[in-house]
């Protein structure tokens, strides 16, 4: 009995501590509104209705998922490299982005603001410093005071999100929350997914919408389905108003029409979700490079000949926009588990066809 009692006390203390932890996590839980206006400039200059635009998208993996890394969510064991590794990756990311400083829009995902996994390095500020001539807008999609897994080495605090860099003054920026989430208490430690909408007035009276998105992963598909349905309604509503829309980012799904026979790497057919045909409606264009993967599975460190890869980073263009070219940059996943995708597109009037 003398031995059992201390053990019971210890168990009771642990249960109480865990309960207090969940209560604090619930009170501190990030609860974004459905649509949050983050920037408003009614005096923004108008762009031409026939503009040719250059864009680049890249999930930078918080500068922590370079080619040497595996990741515990994907079946690996690690969370982050050394601090020096994160710094080197971030330098490589900035160096990769530097030649595209003349691009009109750069859409980044998994950019850390203040997270343990990236040693609390302000990646947003560092990238902004190298793009000082650009407008920069950040949308939070992962803010948790402490992620308790994996148990031996918890991920800890996370503050991360989407970063959109724009060469043009933006009329408005709105963060839109995606619907759906995990059940309690798991939702306390997961991402609050969103898409960031930059609006630019056009000479003809319509608007150009540049949308930065990062859709769900690691779910049974139900969250992605809710998100895609919500985004579909949003896209069609805006297009019916005559607006021009480019959506780019990490969809965590493979675009319809992609065939892996031309892919230069091994294609992952085990964890594959295709976006439905004619999403969101006939006439919209998916822009992707079928010859080069944009994402690798992070169960093991990267090996060009054996690592499973996929294409989940791409663009969606409304019917009043013509795709002129798209290319994935082959970096051998040196600095992230994703690769950048550049695109060139032209706005045009439907009446002129």
Number of C-alpha atoms within 10 A of each C-alpha: 6 6 7 9 10 11 12 11 11 12 12 12 12 12 12 12 12 12 12 12 13 15 13 12 18 15 11 13 15 18 11 15 10 12 14 14 12 15 13 13 13 10 10 16 15 19 18 14 19 14 13 16 15 19 23 25 26 26 25 24 20 26 28 29 26 26 21 18 22 24 19 15 14 13 12 15 16 20 19 22 20 12 15 10 18 22 18 16 23 23 16 16 19 16 12 14 18 13 9 15 16 14 18 17 22 26 26 26 24 22 27 29 21 18 24 18 23 27 17 15 20 16 21 20 13 14 20 17 11 14 19 11 14 20 15 20 22 20 26 24 27 22 25 21 19 17 19 13 14 14 8 7 11 14 19 16 19 24 21 25 26 27 25 23 25 21 16 16 19 25 19 18 24 20 26 20 22 25 18 15 18 15 8 10 12 10 14 24 24 16 22 24 24 26 26 30 25 24 24 25 23 19 13 12 11 18 23 24 23 24 23 26 28 23 20 24 14 10 10 9 13 13 20 23 16 15 20 21 15 14 18 14 12 12 20 16 12 16 18 9 10 17 21 26 25 19 21 28 27 27 21 22 22 20 23 14 14 17 13 19 11 12 17 14 20 17 21 15 11 7 10 14 15 13 20 14 11 13 17 20 14 10 12 17 20 19 23 26 21 20 17 21 29 28 21 28 20 25 18 20 18 22 14 15 9 10 17 22 25 25 30 23 29 29 27 21 21 24 19 20 22 16 19 13 13 20 18 23 16 13 14 18 23 18 27 27 28 29 25 28 27 22 22 18 19 15 21 18 14 10 6 5 6
